[in-house]
Amino acid sequence: MLYERARNWLIGSDPGLLRLRMATRTTAALGCSLAVLSVLTKATGQPLTVALLGVVITMIAARSVNEPDPQQQRITMALVPLPATASVVAATLLAPHPIAADVVFVAVVFGAVYVRRFQARGRALGMVAFMSYFMTLYLRAGLAELPWLIAAVVVGTVCTFVMSTYVLPDRPERVLHATIRALRARMAIVIDTTAEVVRTGRLDERRRRQMRARTIRLNETALMMQDQIEDKFNPAMLYRGVSAEQLAPWLFDAELAIEWVATAGRRAAVISSQDPSAIPDATRAEMVTALALLSRAMRAPQEGGLRQAASQAQRVLDHQPDSATDDEGDAAVRRLALAIINAATATAEVRAIVEGAISGHTASVEAIDSAPPADDEPPEQGLPQTTRQAIQVAVAASLTIVAGELLSPTRWYWAVIAAFVIFAGTNSWAETLTKGWQRLLGTVLGVPCGVLVATLFAGDKTGSLVAIVVCLFCAFYFMTVTYSLMTFWITTMLALLYGLLGEFSLGVLMLRIEETAIGAVIGIAVAIVVLPTHTRTAIRKDTKTFLASLSDLIDISTATMFGGDETTSPTERARELDRNLQQFRVTAKPLLAGVTGPASRRSIQRGLRIFGACDQYGRSLARNSERYQDPVGSERLSDAFISAATQTRRNIDALIALVDGADDVTVDSATDDLDSAECRARNLREGEPQLDIRRFLTAVHALRQIERSIITEAINLGARDGLKAPSPAAR
């Protein structure tokens, strides 16, 4: 069991083993490049500078060229030598003229950031241009070395291309299969956490945070897989006859089912903590057994495992009183048992599809219409983000060149690099601040580790080379986990490298801390003072984007339920809502890390919880709207639901107005319409399709939760709670 949990955690922590593959491929490309260039420099009598430039180009190309389309990757890889050669030539010619070289360096920095507007290709080529110019200046290359430096650039690019295209390419079917395993692992982790909460009958703040974090990771893994099957991989390569349009909604159902298990488990734990006698210990033990069976079947597919979990939950359900009882404990047990059965059914359906256990079924499933191209985004007010950031980086680079050279004429480059990289991937000054202190933290922690490791391997060239490779691998592996960890391993690697070159000293590493601090402080100061993009402005933009997406989802789901002519899939809109929530989390993260005061952090945390609930129930509404078929003769039922959906969208518009700073805003509850829709659905006669009624009631519940969340947030922001007269559908 311990081994299974450890393996489960390893798979879940790196969905699809993408980080492992990327780190292995990059490290292998570096090793290949270094070997080829070492032979080249020895054969031609060139200095080590030639090999170092080629190795740096290999590293940048391996990490920066990352378009989803392999064909586009090859095009970008073919373009890499062009900006690199231009930068090398310019730096070599200007090296004897320091002032001119620094002025052009600032221009290169500006251009490298400005071209980020061209998405992945612009980011890759801009980074290559910056590092090529910087390394050539740092290495003090002469004109005699220029042809060999260009050759090193070509060698580094070719090594990266060969390694990523032929030796260690991304195998779509393997990546997809590994990502599915990671998704199962994430699901099992959520179920295990739920089982622990139900077993103890307590839900303290630590367990609450743990469940929330693990559910978020499940959602992130599902989003990653959704992106893979939409942009990169065709599931038919792995599962014959299964298209992306068929697989995506089934995976979506399975994800929602696991989230419902977690929600039902939390509710049961809350009720048990309030009244220990509400749910008997024997019943709790039976539910834990069902959850354990479900988790085991999720982690390691086995014949009949999901059926056993569903059967165990059904036995618990059979021993419960009639569903009409008002007892909270009985209701909580029923909810959890039904959630387990639903999860076992949903995941069994997915497993049957991806393992080929269903024959002929996939051909009968209607493909979901793909979403139409998104409308062009409105033009940005003022300077575009890339232009604004290019100006900021140019100013920061100018100041760090001066300050860095005053501190150390030979090591000023550490300050410039620190100022340059903390702007990469940031949208506001608070994000820049967060990245700046993470880089400084990683450097400070890496220095003592580097001293220790360099001392241990002193005089051992082979051991030092192996340790350098390990440090580089760890830096690449943790690059997307946390920036401070990557910086830690890079600093440790530099200590080993200086030891090999005979330049190692504690003073050199302490100077790295000082230069990094200068670069980080100047970069943060420039981000705050020069054309700042305030985090709150970015948060307001992301908030409005999320709310507009939620409103569209409600509109499309309602039209889908009642025979509208919508061509967009509600599930696709739900995934868009997911992505908007992820962007909101990224933008808000600096405010949760201590940049603002407690009141602001509480406000952002409340917004995250409310938007998280809207996202969860929005996805539930979307999926049930696709499965619901409007019963004949239920016009008053549909009128009530449509009226509630319309009022909810008005409340969302009111919340958007509040975010924009509007005053005198009123929100009206749609409770009357929702109550009317629910009552009429429950009173339908036996002849009506009960499966559709269940879907309808689930959709009503989802819309009710969204409406409550929106009104709560609007009132928190100062809206008035209006009194809405009952609509004709509710009378």
Buried (B, 14 or more C-beta within 10 A) or exposed (E): EEEEBEEBEEBBBBBBBBBBBBBBBBBBBBBBBBEBBBEBBEEEEBEEBBBBBBBBBBBBBBBBBBBEEBEBBBEBBEBBBEBBBBBBBBBBBBBEEEEEBBBBBBBBBBBBBBBBBEEBBBBBBBBBBBBBBBBBBBBEBEEEBBEBBBBBBBBBBBBBBBBBBEEBEBEBBBBBBBBBBBBBBBBBBBBBBBBBBBBBBBBEEEBBEBBBEBBBBBBBBBBBBBBBBBEBBBBBEBBEBBBBBBBBBBBBBBBBBBBBBBBBBBBBBBBBBEEEEBBEEEBBEBBBBBBBBBBBBBBEBEEEBBBBBBBBBBEBBEEBEEEEEEBBBBBBBBBBBBBBBBBBBBBBBBBBBBEEEBEEEBEEBEEBEEBEEEEEEEEEEEEEBBBBBBBBBBBBBBBBBEBBBEBBEEBBBBBBBBBBBBBBEBBBBBBBBBBBBBBBBBBBBBBBBBBEBBEEBEEEEEBBBEBBBBBBBBBBBBBEEEBBBBBBBBBBBBBBBBBBEEEBEEEBBEBBBBBBBBBBBBBBBBBBEBBBBEBBBBBBBBBBBBBBBBBBBBBBBBBBBBEEEBEBBBBBBBBBBBBBBBBBBBBBBBBBBEBBEEEBBEBBEEBBEBBBBBBBBBBBBBBBBBBBEBBEEBEBBBBBBBBBBBBBBBBBBBBBBBBEEBEEBBBBBBBBBBBBBBEBBEEBEEEBBEEBBBBBBBBBBBBBBBBBBBBBBBBBBEBEEEEBEEBEBBE
